[in-house]
Amino acid sequence: MLQGISAVAFDLDGTLYPNYRLNIRLLPFLFWRCRFMLAFGRARNIIRLEQEAQAAAQPFSRIDFYDRQAQLVAGQLKAQKEEIRKKIDRLIYRGWEPLFRKIKPFPHVKEILGELKAAGMKLGLLSDFPPDIKLEYLGLSGLWDTVLCTESIGALKPAILPFRELANALGCPPEQILYVGNSRRYDVEGAKRSGMKAAFLNIWFPVITGVKADFTFRDYRKLRNFMLQ
């Protein structure tokens, strides 16, 4: 067990539930809106590159994320920014949420969250996409001390800013927080940059590159044993 940990925080997508369950349900949407989704993905990549370019000089800088994202997508599609902003909200942020009605969390997630809380750990969640309705459909709402969205904060992971906002919301110094995620690039690297410990959920294959996590697991029972034994 890691010593001195007083809070455990989690990514959501691909960490609390298997990503493939959502991706299967998204296939018709992606097929019919391929051009729009490619522009959306490129916009988010550009924003991350912009964050990296200014990270050394302004590690805690924030933007109006939704405005910048809409601007970049609109530029690619030669559309009006406000029209695209509404379309992103309607099709992606709100449009994907009903898909979670039939998606189940990874086995043992809810019980282990309860055990961590019963052991005196604070629980946090930090997601790159709006998390609240998803948590309700997954049956995981009401368990958290804080739930944050990086987009509302104004910087995507692995920027330091959202992780520092998470630490502030939990009321813990970063070194007392274990952040759990399924992406080495975004979750592990972002947590370690901000001074947190990191646990990496790796259910598919060995990973030999990237920032090393403090703990790697495939089964949530391993995380419980690591934290509580």
C-alpha positions in Angstrom: 0.0 0.0 0.0 1.1 3.5 -0.7 1.8 5.5 2.4 0.3 8.9 3.2 -2.6 8.6 0.7 -5.8 10.3 2.0 -7.8 10.5 -1.3 -8.3 8.4 -4.4 -9.5 10.1 -7.6 -10.6 8.5 -10.8 -10.9 9.2 -14.5 -14.3 8.1 -15.9 -14.3 7.0 -19.5 -12.5 3.7 -20.0 -11.6 3.6 -16.3 -14.9 3.1 -14.5 -16.5 1.2 -17.4 -15.1 -0.6 -20.5 -14.7 1.8 -23.4 -15.7 -0.9 -25.9 -19.2 -1.0 -24.6 -19.7 2.7 -25.5 -17.8 2.4 -28.8 -20.1 -0.4 -30.0 -23.1 1.8 -29.4 -21.5 4.7 -31.1 -20.8 3.0 -34.4 -24.0 4.2 -36.2 -23.4 7.8 -34.9 -19.7 7.7 -36.1 -20.6 6.3 -39.5 -23.2 9.0 -40.3 -21.2 11.9 -38.8 -17.7 10.9 -39.7 -16.6 14.3 -41.1 -17.9 16.1 -38.0 -16.2 13.6 -35.6 -12.9 13.9 -37.4 -13.0 17.7 -37.0 -14.0 17.3 -33.4 -11.1 15.0 -32.7 -8.6 17.2 -34.5 -9.8 20.2 -32.5 -9.1 18.5 -29.2 -5.7 17.4 -30.4 -4.9 21.0 -31.4 -6.0 22.3 -28.0 -3.7 19.8 -26.3 -0.8 20.8 -28.5 -1.5 24.5 -27.6 -1.5 23.5 -23.9 1.9 21.8 -24.3 3.4 24.7 -26.1 2.6 27.1 -23.3 3.0 24.7 -20.4 6.5 25.8 -19.4 5.7 29.5 -19.3 2.1 29.2 -18.1 1.4 25.8 -16.4 -1.9 27.0 -14.9 -3.3 28.9 -17.8 -6.9 28.2 -18.7 -9.2 29.0 -21.7 -12.9 29.2 -22.5 -12.6 25.6 -23.7 -16.0 25.3 -25.3 -15.5 28.4 -27.3 -12.0 27.4 -28.5 -13.2 23.9 -29.4 -16.2 25.2 -31.4 -14.0 27.8 -33.1 -11.6 25.0 -34.3 -14.3 22.7 -35.4 -16.1 25.5 -37.2 -13.0 26.5 -39.0 -12.5 23.0 -40.4 -16.2 22.6 -41.4 -16.5 26.2 -42.7 -19.5 26.8 -40.4 -20.6 29.3 -37.8 -18.9 28.9 -34.4 -22.1 29.3 -32.3 -23.9 26.8 -34.6 -21.1 24.3 -34.1 -21.0 24.9 -30.3 -24.7 24.0 -30.1 -24.2 21.0 -32.3 -21.4 19.6 -30.1 -23.6 20.0 -27.1 -26.6 18.5 -28.7 -24.9 15.6 -30.5 -22.0 14.7 -28.3 -22.4 16.0 -24.7 -26.1 15.5 -24.4 -26.5 13.0 -27.3 -24.2 10.4 -26.0 -25.5 10.4 -22.4 -28.5 8.1 -23.0 -26.2 5.4 -24.3 -25.0 4.9 -20.7 -28.4 3.6 -19.6 -27.3 0.1 -20.8 -23.6 0.3 -19.9 -22.3 -1.3 -16.7 -19.2 -0.4 -14.7 -16.3 -2.7 -14.4 -16.9 -5.5 -11.9 -16.5 -4.6 -8.3 -16.2 -0.8 -8.9 -19.1 0.3 -6.8 -18.3 -1.9 -3.8 -14.7 -0.9 -3.9 -15.5 2.8 -4.0 -17.7 2.2 -0.9 -14.9 0.3 0.9 -12.4 3.1 0.1 -14.8 5.7 1.5 -15.5 3.5 4.6 -11.8 3.4 5.2 -11.7 7.2 5.4 -10.5 8.0 1.9 -11.9 11.0 0.1 -13.1 10.1 -3.4 -12.8 12.4 -6.4 -13.5 12.2 -10.1 -11.9 14.1 -12.9 -13.1 13.6 -16.5 -12.4 15.1 -19.9 -16.1 14.9 -20.8 -19.1 16.0 -18.7 -19.5 13.3 -16.1 -22.6 13.9 -14.0 -25.4 12.3 -16.1 -23.1 9.4 -17.0 -22.5 8.7 -13.3 -26.2 8.5 -12.7 -26.8 6.0 -15.5 -23.8 3.9 -14.3 -25.2 3.9 -10.8 -22.2 5.6 -9.3 -23.5 9.0 -8.4 -23.6 10.1 -4.7 -20.3 8.4 -3.9 -17.9 11.3 -4.5 -16.5 14.2 -2.5 -15.9 16.1 -5.7 -16.7 15.6 -9.4 -14.9 17.8 -11.9 -14.9 18.2 -15.7 -11.6 19.4 -17.3 -13.4 21.2 -20.1 -15.3 23.4 -17.5 -12.0 24.1 -15.8 -10.4 25.2 -19.1 -7.6 22.6 -19.8 -7.6 19.0 -20.9 -5.5 16.3 -19.3 -2.5 15.9 -19.1 -2.3 19.7 -18.2 -1.4 20.3 -14.6 -4.3 22.8 -14.0 -7.2 20.3 -13.8 -5.2 18.0 -11.4 -4.4 21.0 -9.2 -8.1 22.0 -9.2 -8.9 18.4 -8.2 -6.5 18.6 -5.3 -8.0 21.9 -4.2 -11.5 20.5 -4.3 -10.5 17.4 -2.3 -8.7 19.6 0.2 -5.6 17.4 0.0 -2.0 18.2 -1.2 -1.3 16.4 -4.5 1.2 14.0 -2.9 -1.6 12.6 -0.8 -3.8 11.7 -3.8 -3.8 8.6 -5.9 -5.2 9.2 -9.4 -6.6 6.1 -11.2 -6.9 6.1 -15.0 -6.7 4.0 -18.2 -4.4 6.3 -20.2 -0.7 6.6 -19.6 -0.5 9.8 -21.7 -3.4 11.7 -20.1 -4.0 10.1 -16.7 -0.7 8.8 -15.5 1.4 11.6 -17.0 -0.9 14.3 -15.9 -1.2 13.0 -12.3 2.6 12.6 -12.0 3.3 16.0 -13.4 1.0 17.5 -10.8 2.7 15.7 -7.9 0.1 13.0 -7.4 0.6 9.2 -7.3 -0.9 7.3 -10.2 -2.5 3.9 -10.7 -2.9 2.6 -14.3 -5.8 0.4 -15.3 -4.4 -1.8 -18.1 -6.9 -4.5 -19.2 -5.7 -5.1 -22.8 -1.9 -5.6 -23.2 1.4 -4.8 -21.6 2.6 -1.3 -22.1 6.4 -0.6 -22.2 6.5 3.1 -23.0 5.3 6.2 -21.2 5.5 7.5 -17.7 5.6 4.7 -15.1 2.6 4.4 -12.8 3.0 3.7 -9.1 0.7 0.7 -9.5 -0.7 -1.1 -12.5 -3.8 -3.4 -12.3 -6.3 -5.2 -14.5 -8.9 -6.2 -11.8 -10.4 -3.7 -9.4 -10.0 -6.2 -6.6 -6.2 -5.7 -7.0 -6.6 -2.0 -6.5 -8.6 -2.6 -3.3 -6.0 -5.0 -2.0 -3.3 -2.5 -2.9 -5.0 0.4 -1.0 -6.6 -1.4 2.0 -4.2 -4.2 2.9 
